């Protein structure tokens, strides 16, 4: 739990478990009555870069210079998976490999009306670094990363 405060969480999130975070937060009175945890709709990055299952790794390679992962969407913009930079290691046909062959599916998503705390808990439980944010039709409308979550949680603890 001290890693959250020290700022080491982004690089060492695997050291924290869901129970560690829960125990730490229960021991703190971080959220006073006049404070509230931000909604994902207020914190998410939007618009978000996306990929499709039929695209090749080569086609989305340029996006990995700016981000480490992309939601994968179908023709209706519904989130069907996530592809990350490290998925290139699983590519059987090199850069010509289709995203659909290497993506993680089904996607783990959250609705925009959930809180940053919901995202933190989900990321720790599932050991993931980013969560696509979806609307009621499961369409991607944003994304939140563990760095975004950390910034919000640190802001709560400073108040």
Residue pairs with C-beta under 8 A, 6 or more apart in sequence:
1 16
1 20
1 21
1 23
1 24
1 27
3 9
3 12
3 15
3 16
4 16
4 21
4 24
4 150
4 153
4 154
5 154
5 157
7 150
7 154
9 16
9 146
9 150
10 146
10 147
10 150
13 123
13 124
13 127
13 129
13 146
14 127
16 124
17 124
18 121
18 124
18 125
20 124
21 120
21 121
21 124
22 121
25 117
28 157
30 153
30 156
30 157
31 37
31 156
32 159
35 156
35 159
37 115
37 116
37 117
37 152
37 156
38 115
38 116
38 152
39 112
39 113
39 114
39 115
39 116
40 110
40 111
40 112
40 113
40 114
40 115
40 116
40 118
40 119
40 133
40 142
40 144
41 112
41 113
41 133
41 142
43 116
43 144
43 148
43 149
43 152
44 112
44 133
44 141
44 142
44 143
44 144
44 148
45 142
45 143
45 144
45 145
45 148
46 133
46 141
46 142
46 143
47 142
48 70
48 71
48 132
48 140
48 141
48 142
48 143
49 63
49 66
49 67
49 70
50 70
50 71
50 72
50 73
50 77
50 140
51 59
51 60
51 63
51 70
51 71
51 72
51 73
51 83
51 99
51 103
52 72
52 73
52 74
52 75
52 99
53 72
53 74
53 80
53 81
53 98
53 99
53 100
53 103
54 98
54 99
54 100
55 98
55 99
56 95
56 96
56 97
56 98
56 99
57 83
57 87
57 88
57 91
57 94
57 95
57 96
57 97
57 99
57 102
58 95
58 96
60 70
60 83
60 99
61 95
63 70
64 85
68 84
68 85
68 129
68 130
69 82
69 83
69 84
69 85
69 129
69 130
70 82
70 83
70 84
71 79
71 81
71 82
71 107
71 132
71 140
71 143
72 79
72 80
72 81
72 82
72 83
72 99
72 100
72 103
72 105
72 107
73 79
73 80
73 139
73 140
74 80
76 137
76 139
77 139
77 140
78 134
78 137
78 138
78 139
78 140
79 107
79 109
79 132
79 134
79 138
79 139
79 140
80 103
80 105
80 106
80 107
81 99
81 100
81 103
81 104
81 105
81 106
81 107
82 103
82 104
82 105
82 107
82 108
82 130
82 132
83 99
83 102
83 103
83 104
84 104
84 129
87 102
87 103
87 104
88 95
88 102
90 101
90 102
91 97
91 101
91 102
92 101
107 132
108 122
108 126
108 128
108 131
109 131
109 132
109 133
109 134
109 138
109 140
110 118
110 119
110 122
110 131
110 132
110 133
110 134
110 144
111 133
111 134
111 135
111 136
112 133
112 134
112 135
112 141
112 142
116 144
116 148
116 149
116 152
116 153
117 153
119 131
119 144
119 149
120 149
120 153
122 128
122 131
123 129
123 131
123 146
123 149
129 145
129 146
130 143
130 144
130 145
130 146
131 143
131 144
132 140
132 142
132 143
133 140
133 141
133 142
133 143
133 144
134 140
134 141
135 141
